[in-house]
């Protein structure tokens, strides 16, 4: 039996390496897991309550964040700061894991930055339908991603701090 093209794609992703062929097939054939977006369409918005992680299958996505506006206590700001692009993600990238794990509001926005973006949207409800062994694999991979992101942030922080110290 021939594999679904998406199964072939995700089996190459580090996130899905621990998953068996049948587990990946079951995930790919889950109803409503794929979503399409066009350029500048918002996939997730900063502040939203949403417990899902996304895997980019095609296209690119910009992860953006609004800087905090310094406002005196008991004052409001009418200023709406422009979002800053943190990173551009390409096919195979995973995003949204922090809100999935923490159940906190989204701390960034994700916006489609290419003509056609296709993602796998994996919700807590989808994960909970799988057996405990598969749930544990998801959990382990999400932790691995968080550790990797923390390491990357530390490296960026050190480079920035070194750059500022030289000036």
N, C-alpha and C positions, 0 to 999 in steps of 0.2 A: 504494500500500500504506500502511495506517495505521500510525503509529508506536506502539510500546509506551508506555504512560503513564510508565513510569520513564525511558525514553529522553527524553521531552519534559521531564521534571523535571531530569534531570542535564545536559541541554544548556544550561540556564539557570545552572548553577553555574560560577563562575570556574575551578574546578579542571579542568573538562572542556572549556573553551572551545577549547583547542588541538586537541582530538580531532575527527576527522571524524565525520560521521553514521554511517558504516559501522563505525568503530572503537568508537563508543559502543554501537552495536547489538550488536557482537560481545561487548563487556564485559557488557552487560545480560543476554545470553543464555548466559553462562557458567554451567555447572551448579554448584549449591551456593553461589552467591555471596551469596544473601540469607539473613539470619537475623532471627528475631523474638524479642523479649524483653518480659516483663511488668514492672510496677512492682517496683523493688528487686532485680531480677535483675542479677547481675554480668556485665558484658560482657567486661571485662578486669580482672585483679587486679594490683596493685602487686607487683613481684617476678617475675611470670610471664615465661617465655621464649616469645615469640610474635612472629613477623615478619609482621604484617599491618596494613593501614591501613583505617579504617572511614569510610563516608560515611553520615550519618544521612538516611534517607528520610522517616520519620514519627516523631513523638514527641520527647521531650527526654531528655537524658542529663546526669548530674552527673559531673564529673571531680573526684576526691578524692585526697588524699594524707595519709599518716600523718606527723605531725611526728617528727623524730628525738628520741629520749630520751637525755639526757645521762647517761652511765654511766661510772663510774670504770674505769680500765684494770684488766683481770682480774676484772671484776665483771659480773653479768648483771642484767637488769631483768625483773621479773615484770609490770611495767606494760605494758599494751597500749594505746597512745594512740589516742584517737578520731580518725577521719579528718576532715580539714578539707576543705570544699567549695571548690575553686578557681574553678570556672566551671560554668555550666549551658549546654549546647550545644543548639541547635535544628536543625530540618531544614535540610539543605544543609551543615552543619558537617562537618569532617573531623577525625579524631583517630587517634592511634596511630602517627603517622608517624615518631616518634623511634626506636622499637624496630625498625621496618621498615628504616630506614636504618642504624642503629648496630649492630644485632644484640645490643644489651644488654637486660637485663631491663626490664620495664615499670617506669616511675618514678611512675606514678599508676594509680588504678583508675577504671573507667568503670562507672556504675550507671544502669540504666534508671530514669527518674524520672516517666514517664507510663505510662498504662494499656497502651498498645501502642507498642513501638518496633520499627521495621524498619530494618536497616542493610545496606549492601553491605559485605561483608568481602573485601577484596582482599589476597590473600597474595602473597608473593614468587613462589611457584609459578605463580600465575595470571599475574602480570606477565611472568615468564620465558617463558610460552607464546606471548606476542605477539612480533611482529617487533621489530627493534632500534629502528626509528623510533618505535614506540609506547612501548617501554621508555624511550626518551630523553624522551618527553613526560611520562611518569610521574615520572621523575627531576627534570625541570625544575620540575614543579608542586610536588613535595615540597620542593625547595629553596626555592621561592617561599613556601610555607607556613611553613617554618622561619624565614626572614628576617622575615616578617610577625609571627610569634609573638615573636621576639627584640625587634623594635621595640615591640610591645605591652608586653612585660615591662620594657623600659627606661623606657617612659612611666609604668608603675605604680610602678616603683622611684623615679623622680624625684618623683612625687606623694607617695609615702610619706615619702621623705626630707624634702621640703619641709614636709609636715604635721608631722613630728616636730620639725623645726627651729623651727617657729612656737610649739610648746608648750614 
